[in-house]
């Protein structure tokens, strides 16, 4: 073996690098153990100890603090540690409208914006692209320059600018807004105290304006939602007293009745209107008297009635009855389901506040010196101080309202002019409320509103269950592989292969840590699968070595020839798998990217350890005249699958019929039953709920929740299946109710509906706060939740289709370039396409009656693409032997040559399939619900892929190549 010294140096450097990065985990674990011991004695003392140590140098050799070590240690993903994964979307329509200024109010602009927003929601393209197209189609090309000449003046946009120039400038402004929003989000998350957050702007197609935020260990998702979505738009309003607008508010009861003076034709519309609205509650029935002093609080209403009240007060009829400068706004918090309505007074005859903008210099969580209640104290800027003094001086004896993001946080009465620029926000707040509010105010205003379009929260118990399942499947798969290799190839060859597997695992984990990539459940699956695929290289080498031994060579020559002859097959099969991993990484999101990264690293590590490290070990002992009697078989495997002479191609016609029947059955099922699509492709929310009553069934949960949701939205879907956590069985509830709502409290509304339906149905006993607490499972609670918006689901569907097509195209091109014959490319891609359709068809046939979920989601797409990678791996090995035999026996009849090649590689084909199936069965049985569907798809992929390599790919290539060789022979 050449370059042996170089390989040893690389191996040593790689091992030292891995150990270096592993050392950070040992340092962090040391201090975490101390903290756990302290917490056991005094609750909370350990957490305070860790906080105090985070900026202290704890790794003096390299000068790293505990905080640095935490960032460099082996990170656990949200599915293993628990936490929250959010995709925020900056409102691009609002950015565009702000840049248009007053032109945004024109009918032409509104029409184009509405159409663009509809197209964007349906996944047809980005908002800016759709807006420019619709505006141009309706108003002619080259008209957008006039709309944005003022707002985009800094971008050199003039009245004569082309639509393409405007589009480019708008995209630049959107990018700038997203960058600013990213900075604001980063500041808020950092001050929130999240360890190892991952915040990044998403740059892919269809992801304009999106920011991904991963926060491990988060237990209060509702608090985080408010923190991330708050735009920090702080305003100070003058107010109306209740007595000043009492009569106007009372007149709202008359809307739509016979005596409504706003009707244009009372006699014509009185009776129908009265009939239509007879059953509708009146304003005075929804909003009750607030009582107390005559101030800005004009009434109170039930939280459930706020939507109905908003519909009344925002109606054109109401606006004609109420003062032009009156704005009615709700309190930020409800008290026992009751929320207060305030009357704000605009500045002059418009709806703008008296003070707004960047008037706050500093905000901090504090306590009222008299009542000791939590408050937020604020210091204003010099300009803000002057405006505040003028405003409070003008409103002595009246309320002023402090409004943040459209809701009233405080409405104190002014007792005298306030100078010096100090003020406070007080109310029914907790300490956490005031900390978050101060954080939002200090981090600055968002450049545009942000909405959560995708969200996943995982409780610690579900994370613990995933760790346990992942470790069990990995350890058992690893042990079984080691036993299999020793039983089939002998103790010494088996242990050399096993050592290569151990080094493969070590290098994969070390490189993954050096990339600061979090280890996820899908990552563990990728690691375990890469171990199974790593065995393939050892099997190829050992089988080729056995062939050389049977040809009469001594062990040294046979081993050298075995490694040499197997190299091209190993290289090609590994490279095709890496192509699939690269496509998965670039097209997939979240867990799929984690899986692809781990699989790619594992494949590279397996190539290095199997091809070079194991060879160095063999040569080291052989050069010392040891291990000279190796036969690479045992009593169990001796003679097995040797000298086979099956006529596979003769059976090809029958195989075509069988494959065709199964394929048609799958396609028919797809047409009739379809697939069980997950929320990744449909949009919706998933909730994993644990129940104290262990006999609670998914059917019970589905029925009680559907009973509550259907009256609210007849088109909403509700489904439930059984899953497992560390506490035992749980139910995963799926619904698309309110998935298209832009309301900031939509998630909370959905959770409240689910809680109430389960509570009223007698399935849970917990109150709402306990129900949504990911830690406290008393009486039943949510342990994880996931949300995927409709636009995100549409993009995921497109990405899945593109990923599959790109994989097939890339493999076709690679096989064509590598084998220099289109026959092999055609055979491979046709067989791979049929493999893919068979897997999808089986999912359609089986979902609903197998005892586990066959939901089609991002993980399923990853499994299909991985199965494609595995299948081409198998086909490349067969084709490599055919290519070799074509060179050795150029005049042999094509069909016989193909049959001989398939028989020669049969042992490798079946052994690799068996070892991979062994690993997949461990994942399927022990890996937990989160990856069981993935394992099932891969099992199908291995079975179909092995069969198609022999009975589809090779026969198709034989037909194409046979015709070419026959034509060439005729021409000669």
HUMOBEL-V160826 format. One record per residue. RES is the residue in one letter. PHI is phi in radians with two decimals (NA if undefined). PSI is psi in whole degrees, 0 to 359 (NA if undefined). BURIAL is b if it has 16 or more other C-alpha atoms within 10 Angstrom, else e. Layout:
BEGIN
res={RES RES}
phi={PHI PHI}
psi={PSI PSI}
burial={BURIAL BURIAL}
END
This chain:
BEGIN
res={X X X X X X X X X X X X X X X X X X X X X X X X X X X X X X X X X X X X X X X X X X X X X X X X X X X X X X X X X X X X X X X X X X X X X X X X X X X X X X X X X X X X X X X X X X X X X X X X X X X X X X X X X X X X X X X X X X X X X X X X X X X X X X X X X X X X X X X X X X X X X X X X X X X X X X X X X X X X X X X X X X X X X X X X X X X X X X X X X X X X X X X X X X X X X X X X X X X X X X X X X X X X X X X X X X X X X X X X X X X X X X X X X X X X X X X X X X X X X X X X X X X X X X X X X X X X X X X X X X X X X X X X X X X X X X X X X X X X X X X X X X X X X X X X X X X X X X X X X X X X X X X X X X X X X X X X X X X X X X X X X X X X X X X X X X X X X X X X X X X X X X X X X X X X X X X X X X X X X X X X X X X X X X X X X X X X X X X X X X X X X X X X X X X X X X X X X X X X X X X X X X X X X X X X X X X X X X X X X X X X X X X X X X X X X X X X X X X X X X X X X X X X X X X X X X X X X X X X X X X X X X X X X X X X X X X X X X X X X X X X X X X X X X X X X X X X X X X X X X X X X X X X X X X X X X X X X X X X X X X X X X X X X X X X X X X X X X X X X X X X X X X X X X X X X X X X X X X X X X X X X X X X X X X X X X X X X X X X X X X X X X X X X X X X X X X X X X X X X X X X X X X X X X X X X X X X X X X X X X X X X X X X X X X X X X X X X X X X X X X X X X X X X X X X X X X X X X X X X X X X X X X X X X X X X X X X X X X X X X X X X X X X X X X X X X X X X X X X X X X X X X X X X X X X X X X X X X X X X X X X X X X X X X X X X X X X X X X X X X X X X X X X X X X X X X X X X X X X X X X X X X X X X X X X X X X X X X X X X X X X X X X X X X X X X X X X X X X X X X X X X X X X X X X X X X X X X X X X X X X X X X X X X X X X X X X X X X X X X X X X X X X X X X X X X X X X X X X X X X X X X X X X X X X X X X X X X X X X X X X X X X X X X X X X X X X X X X X X X X X X X X X X X X X X X X X X X X X X X X X X X X X X X X X X X X X X X X X X X X X X X X X X X X X X X X X X X X X X X X X X X X X X X X X X X X X X}
phi={NA -1.45 1.02 -1.09 -1.09 -1.10 -1.07 -1.12 -1.09 -1.05 -1.11 -1.16 -1.10 -1.13 -1.13 -1.13 -1.10 -1.09 -1.10 -1.04 -1.28 -1.15 -1.08 -1.11 -1.14 -1.16 -1.12 -1.10 -1.08 -1.05 -1.32 -1.16 -1.11 -1.05 -1.13 -1.09 -1.13 -1.20 -1.11 -1.13 -1.49 -2.32 -0.99 1.56 -1.18 -1.15 -1.11 -1.15 -1.11 -1.09 -1.05 -1.24 -1.62 -1.11 -1.78 -1.68 -1.23 -2.00 -2.18 -1.08 -1.02 -2.09 1.18 -1.72 -1.42 -1.09 -1.10 -1.11 -1.12 -1.08 -1.26 -1.77 -1.31 -1.17 -1.51 -1.74 -1.23 -1.09 -1.27 -1.81 -1.78 1.51 2.64 -2.42 -2.13 -2.26 -1.96 -1.63 -2.13 -1.23 -1.22 -1.09 -0.98 -1.20 -1.07 -1.12 -1.11 -1.09 -1.25 -1.37 1.12 -1.17 -1.16 -1.21 -1.61 -1.31 -1.02 -1.11 -1.15 -1.05 -1.10 -1.12 -1.16 -1.12 -1.14 -1.15 -1.15 -1.08 -1.10 -1.09 -1.09 -1.52 1.35 -1.45 2.85 -1.29 -1.08 -1.06 -1.03 -1.18 -1.13 -1.06 -1.14 -1.15 -1.14 -1.16 -1.14 -1.50 -2.13 1.65 -1.31 1.40 -1.68 -1.26 -0.99 -1.15 -1.22 -1.95 -1.02 -1.40 -1.16 -1.97 -1.05 -1.14 -1.68 1.13 -1.48 -2.16 -1.08 -1.71 -1.15 -1.32 -1.12 -1.14 -1.15 -1.14 -1.02 -1.08 -1.15 -1.09 -1.10 -1.10 -1.18 -1.10 -1.04 -1.12 -1.12 -1.19 -1.06 -1.13 -1.10 -1.08 -1.13 -1.10 -1.06 -1.06 -1.11 -1.16 -1.17 -1.07 -1.29 -1.21 1.59 -1.49 -1.46 0.96 -1.28 -2.14 -2.18 -2.65 -1.42 -1.49 -1.95 -1.24 -1.11 1.44 -2.01 -1.06 1.51 -1.82 -2.24 -1.64 -2.25 -1.92 -2.28 -1.13 1.42 -1.20 -2.07 -2.19 -1.06 -1.09 -1.13 -1.20 -1.00 -1.13 -1.12 -1.39 -1.56 -1.14 -1.54 1.07 -1.52 -1.54 -2.38 -2.11 -2.01 -1.33 -2.36 -1.62 -1.40 -0.98 -1.13 -1.31 -2.21 -1.03 -1.19 -1.14 -1.13 -1.12 -1.20 -1.15 -1.17 -1.55 -1.03 1.44 -1.70 -1.14 -1.77 -1.28 -1.30 -1.44 -1.19 -1.33 -2.45 -1.06 -1.18 -1.41 -1.92 -1.08 -1.16 -1.06 -1.12 -1.09 -1.16 -1.12 -1.76 -1.06 -1.57 -1.31 -1.18 -1.46 -1.02 -1.19 -1.40 -1.52 -1.90 -1.64 -1.07 -1.29 1.26 1.28 -1.25 -1.40 -2.30 -1.39 -1.36 -1.67 3.04 -2.28 -2.54 -1.24 -0.98 -1.21 -1.66 -1.11 -1.11 -1.15 -1.13 -1.05 -1.09 -1.27 -1.27 -1.69 -1.29 -0.99 -1.11 -1.14 -1.13 -1.33 -1.66 -1.64 -0.98 -1.10 -1.73 -1.58 -2.25 -1.69 -2.38 -1.55 -1.22 -1.21 -2.17 -1.81 -2.07 0.98 1.44 -1.96 -2.19 -1.66 -1.87 -1.94 -1.87 -1.68 -2.05 -1.24 -1.48 1.44 -1.68 -2.37 -1.81 -1.81 -1.31 -1.20 -2.27 -2.81 1.62 -1.47 -1.78 -1.76 -1.49 -2.75 -2.35 -2.57 -1.26 -2.53 -2.29 -1.13 -1.11 -1.64 -1.62 1.11 -1.38 -1.12 -2.46 -2.02 -1.66 -2.27 -1.88 -1.64 -1.23 -1.10 -1.15 -1.09 -1.08 -1.14 -1.14 -1.15 -1.10 -1.17 -1.17 -1.21 -1.13 -1.33 -2.06 -1.07 1.52 -2.13 -1.48 -2.10 -1.84 -1.73 -2.02 -2.20 0.95 1.54 -2.14 -1.48 -1.63 -2.80 -2.44 -1.34 -1.50 -1.47 -1.63 -3.09 -1.05 -1.90 -1.93 1.60 1.30 -1.95 -2.68 -2.58 -2.00 -2.22 2.98 -1.52 -1.96 -1.63 -1.09 -1.11 -1.03 -1.24 -1.10 -1.15 -1.13 -1.10 -1.04 -1.09 -1.16 -1.30 -1.35 1.70 -1.45 -1.18 -1.19 -2.78 -1.03 -2.13 -2.25 -1.48 -1.77 -2.61 -2.62 -2.49 -2.12 -2.23 -1.29 -1.04 -1.18 -1.21 -1.11 -1.10 -1.11 -1.16 -1.06 -1.06 -1.14 -1.13 -1.13 -1.06 -1.14 -1.17 -1.15 -1.14 -1.06 -1.13 -1.13 -1.12 -1.09 -1.10 -1.10 -1.06 -1.09 -1.23 -1.25 -1.59 -1.93 1.82 -1.09 -1.17 -1.04 -1.10 -1.27 -1.12 -1.09 -1.17 -1.09 -1.09 -1.14 -1.10 -1.12 -1.04 -1.09 -1.11 -1.16 -1.06 -1.13 -1.16 -1.15 -1.05 -1.16 -1.13 -1.36 0.98 -1.58 -1.34 -1.44 -2.01 -1.09 -1.18 -1.15 -1.09 -1.08 -1.11 -1.16 -1.12 -1.17 -1.12 -1.14 -1.11 -1.28 -1.13 -1.06 -0.99 -1.11 -1.11 -1.10 -1.03 -1.12 -1.18 -1.18 -1.16 -1.14 -1.09 -1.08 -1.19 -1.14 -1.18 -1.40 1.81 -1.35 -1.34 -1.07 -1.14 -1.16 -1.10 -1.17 -1.08 -1.17 -1.06 -1.13 -1.17 -1.26 -1.45 -1.04 -1.11 -1.15 -1.14 -1.09 -1.12 -1.17 -1.20 -1.18 -1.13 -1.19 -1.18 -0.99 -1.10 -1.10 -1.12 -1.11 -1.01 -1.16 -1.41 -1.68 -1.33 -2.32 0.90 -1.09 -1.18 -1.13 -1.09 -1.11 -1.11 -1.09 -1.12 -1.12 -1.08 -1.11 -1.09 -1.14 -1.09 -1.13 -1.17 -1.11 -1.13 -1.32 -1.32 -1.44 -1.94 -1.12 -1.11 -1.18 -1.06 -1.13 -1.06 -1.15 -1.03 -1.38 -1.14 -1.18 -1.72 1.00 -1.95 1.06 -1.35 -1.80 -1.16 -2.06 1.03 -2.66 -2.34 -1.06 -1.27 -1.86 -1.07 1.41 -1.26 1.03 -1.82 0.95 -1.24 -2.49 -1.38 -1.62 -1.14 -1.19 -1.16 -1.54 -1.05 -1.08 -1.13 -1.12 -1.02 -1.11 -1.11 -1.05 -1.11 -1.10 -1.12 -1.12 -1.12 -1.09 -1.13 -1.13 -1.10 -1.12 -1.07 -1.23 -1.62 -1.63 1.28 -2.08 -1.47 -1.29 -1.45 -1.19 -1.03 -1.95 -1.99 1.43 2.60 -2.25 -1.97 -2.25 -1.63 -2.11 -1.68 -2.12 -1.21 -1.42 -1.19 -1.59 -1.15 -1.82 -1.01 -1.11 -1.08 -1.10 -1.04 -1.15 -1.24 -1.27 -1.07 -1.07 -1.50 -1.44 -1.00 -1.11 -1.42 -2.64 -1.16 -1.61 -1.22 -1.83 -2.40 -2.42 -2.58 -2.38 -1.58 -2.32 -2.14 -2.28 -1.14 -1.50 2.07 -1.40 -2.45 -2.14 -1.76 -1.73 -2.16 -2.63 -1.82 -1.06 1.08 -1.23 -1.66 -1.30 -1.65 -1.10 -1.18 -1.80 -1.06 -1.08 -1.15 -1.08 -1.12 -1.08 -1.17 -1.11 -1.14 -1.04 -1.10 -1.17 -1.23 -1.18 -1.16 -1.43 1.32 -1.56 -2.33 -2.03 -1.22 -1.33 -1.09 -1.10 -1.25 -1.03 -1.60 -1.41 -1.25 -1.72 -1.65 -1.80 -1.15 1.40 1.80 -2.79 -1.38 -1.83 -2.79 -2.55 -2.48 -2.37 -2.29 -1.24 -1.09 -1.17 -1.13 -1.06 -1.10 -1.14 -1.09 -1.09 -1.08 -1.06 -1.10 -1.14 -1.11 -1.06 -1.13 -1.14 -1.09 -1.06 -1.14 -1.14 -1.08 -1.18 -1.02 -1.14 -1.10 -1.09 -1.10 -1.19 -1.29 -1.71 0.97 -2.69 -1.17 -1.04 -1.23 -1.14 -1.10 -1.02 -1.13 -1.21 -1.09 -1.13 -1.14 -1.09 -1.17 -0.95 -1.09 -1.13 -1.17 -1.08 -1.10 -1.09 -1.14 -1.11 -1.19 -1.18 -1.69 -1.17 1.78 -2.14 -1.37 -1.42 -2.67 -1.26 -2.06 -1.26 -1.57 -2.44 -1.05 -1.12 -1.10 -1.05 -1.06 -1.16 -1.11 -1.16 -1.17 -1.09 -1.08 -1.07 -1.18 -1.10 -1.19 -0.97 -1.16 -1.19 -1.08 -1.10 -1.11 -1.15 -1.10 -1.19 -1.08 -1.06 -1.09 -1.21 -1.07 -1.28 -1.37 -2.25 -1.12 -1.79 -1.24 -1.02 -1.04 -1.08 -1.13 -1.09 -1.14 -1.05 -1.05 -1.13 -1.11 -1.12 -1.18 -1.75 -1.10 -1.06 -1.10 -1.03 -1.28 -1.14 -1.13 -1.11 -1.15 -1.16 -1.16 -1.11 -1.04 -1.13 -1.14 -1.14 -1.09 -1.13 -1.10 -1.42 -1.93 -1.33 1.59 -1.13 -1.15 -2.17 -1.13 -1.12 -1.02 -1.10 -1.12 -1.09 -1.20 -1.05 -1.05 -1.09 -1.14 -1.12 -1.14 -1.11 -1.13 -1.14 -1.24 -1.07 -1.49 -1.84 -2.15 -1.05 -1.15 -1.06 -1.16 -1.08 -1.10 -1.10 -1.16 -1.20 -1.04 -1.14 -1.16 -1.19 -1.14 -1.11 -1.15 -1.14 -1.13 -1.12 -1.24}
psi={126 159 31 318 320 317 319 318 315 317 318 314 320 319 318 321 316 316 321 313 329 331 330 324 322 320 312 318 324 313 328 324 319 315 320 319 321 320 327 329 311 116 128 344 323 320 319 324 315 319 319 336 351 330 13 139 116 354 74 335 322 7 35 137 171 323 320 317 322 323 334 355 175 111 144 135 172 327 345 328 339 150 205 132 120 141 115 143 119 133 96 321 322 323 314 317 319 323 333 340 226 339 342 346 358 150 322 317 313 318 313 321 319 316 321 321 320 314 319 315 330 3 22 346 179 155 314 314 314 322 312 319 311 320 319 320 324 330 359 155 153 12 348 336 319 327 322 12 323 309 332 28 322 340 14 29 128 179 335 5 145 164 325 322 319 317 314 317 320 318 323 317 322 316 318 320 321 319 316 318 322 319 317 314 316 317 318 317 319 317 339 337 32 130 131 52 155 112 124 148 132 131 358 170 134 4 17 130 7 140 126 132 115 127 96 146 1 132 356 76 325 319 320 321 314 321 316 326 347 129 354 36 90 131 150 121 145 166 161 146 151 319 334 338 16 315 321 320 321 328 345 339 341 353 127 2 178 335 17 113 352 347 139 332 89 317 328 330 354 307 312 320 316 321 317 321 10 322 349 136 144 166 316 338 333 320 113 162 133 336 186 201 163 92 205 347 109 350 172 153 160 144 324 340 358 325 318 321 317 321 324 308 341 2 151 324 318 320 331 340 333 157 145 330 13 131 126 128 148 157 152 332 150 153 107 40 6 132 147 143 128 153 108 149 122 167 102 213 37 182 35 148 163 321 139 175 199 73 355 123 323 144 142 150 132 187 141 126 339 308 345 19 147 135 172 117 141 139 129 162 172 317 318 323 316 316 321 319 318 319 314 326 326 338 31 131 359 168 146 139 134 113 130 122 39 357 151 122 329 145 69 156 135 120 344 165 136 114 170 351 24 137 179 160 121 159 199 76 152 171 320 322 313 326 314 320 316 321 312 317 321 329 349 171 140 142 340 159 148 145 146 115 345 136 142 126 135 123 159 326 323 323 318 321 321 318 313 314 318 315 317 313 321 313 313 318 319 315 317 321 318 315 316 314 321 322 328 321 356 161 308 306 323 318 328 315 321 322 321 322 318 314 324 313 317 311 319 313 320 315 321 318 319 332 356 36 137 140 121 173 319 329 320 319 319 321 315 319 323 330 317 319 334 328 330 318 316 319 316 314 313 322 320 324 319 322 318 323 319 337 356 3 155 170 321 312 319 318 317 317 323 313 319 315 332 347 312 320 319 315 311 316 322 321 321 325 323 324 315 318 320 316 317 316 321 330 326 173 161 241 330 320 320 318 314 318 313 318 317 315 318 320 316 317 321 323 315 315 320 319 323 310 313 325 320 320 313 312 327 314 323 324 342 18 36 161 30 347 19 137 350 33 173 180 329 325 352 126 355 128 30 148 38 148 51 140 79 319 336 332 1 319 317 322 320 317 314 313 320 318 313 319 316 322 318 316 321 318 321 321 325 307 330 203 155 86 134 176 344 331 348 339 146 191 141 137 122 120 129 143 143 326 101 347 8 130 156 325 319 315 314 316 315 324 318 324 328 325 322 319 333 326 104 340 356 143 147 126 157 140 165 135 178 145 185 336 357 218 146 177 133 117 133 132 148 16 127 23 336 4 137 3 137 337 20 319 317 321 318 315 322 320 317 314 313 319 320 322 312 331 359 17 337 159 350 150 175 317 322 321 321 359 119 347 321 111 15 123 2 133 168 130 341 156 150 141 133 119 161 321 322 317 320 318 321 322 313 316 321 316 315 320 316 315 317 321 313 318 315 318 319 312 316 314 320 314 317 319 350 35 124 340 318 323 315 311 317 308 321 314 319 320 317 320 313 314 325 319 312 318 320 324 322 319 325 339 142 336 344 152 30 164 134 44 135 113 194 323 322 318 317 321 318 315 324 321 323 315 318 317 317 330 313 317 324 321 315 313 327 319 322 316 317 315 329 324 324 324 70 339 2 143 138 313 317 320 318 315 315 318 317 317 322 330 6 318 314 317 312 322 317 319 319 316 320 319 325 314 314 324 323 316 317 316 321 348 352 168 331 333 10 319 320 312 321 316 321 322 314 319 319 314 307 321 318 315 319 332 320 316 354 300 310 313 321 315 324 317 313 312 322 318 320 318 322 318 320 320 321 320 326 NA}
burial={e e e e e e e e e e b e e b b e b b e e b b b b b e b b e e b b e e b b e b b e e e e e b b e e b b e e e e e e b b b e e e e b b b b b b b b b b b b b b b b b b b b b b b b b b b b b b b b b b e b b e e b b e e e e b e e b b e b b b e b b b e b b b b b b b b b b b b b b e e e e e b b b b b b b b b b b e e b e b b e e b b b e b b b e b b b e b b b e b b b b b b b b b b b b b e e e e b e b b b b e b b e e e b b b b b b b b b b b b b b b b e e b b e b b b b b b b b b b b b b b b b e e e e e e b e b b b b b b b b e b b b b e e b e e e b e e b b e e e e e e e b b b e b b e e b e e e e b b b b b b b b e e e b e e b e e b b e e e b b e e b b e e b b b b b b b b b e e e e e b b b b b b b b e e e e e b b b b b e b b b e b b b b b b e e e e e e b b b b b b b b e e b b e b b b e b b b e b e e b b b b b b b b b b b b b b b b b e e e b e e b b b b b b b e b e e e b b b b b b b b b b b b b b b b b b b b b b b b b b b b b b b b b b b b b b b b b b e b b b e e b b e b b b b b b b b e b b b b b b b b b b b b b b b b b b b b b b e e b b b b b b b b b b b b b b b b b b b b b b b b b b b b b b b b b e e e e e b b e b b b b b b b b b b e b b b b b b b b b b b b b b b b b e b b e b b b b b b b b b b b b b b b b b b b b b b b b b b b e b b e e b e e e e b e e b b b b e e e e e e e b e e e e e e b b e e b e e b e e e b e e e b e b b b e b b e e e b b b e b b b b b b b b b b b b b b b e e e b b b e e b b b b b b e b b e e e e e e b e b b b b b b b b b e e b b b b b b b b b b b b e e e e e e b e e b b b b b b b b b b e b e b b b b e e e b b b b b b b b b b b b b b b b b b b b b b b b b b b b e b b e e b b e b b b e b b b e b b b e e b e e b b b b b b b b b b b e b b b b b b b b b b b b b b e e e e b b b b b b b b b b b b b b b b b b b b b b b b b b b b b b b b e b b e e e e e e e b b e b b b b b b b b b b b b b e b b b b b b b b b b b b b b e b b b b b b b b b b b b b b b b b b b b b b b b b b b b b b b b b e b b b e e e e e e e e e e}
END
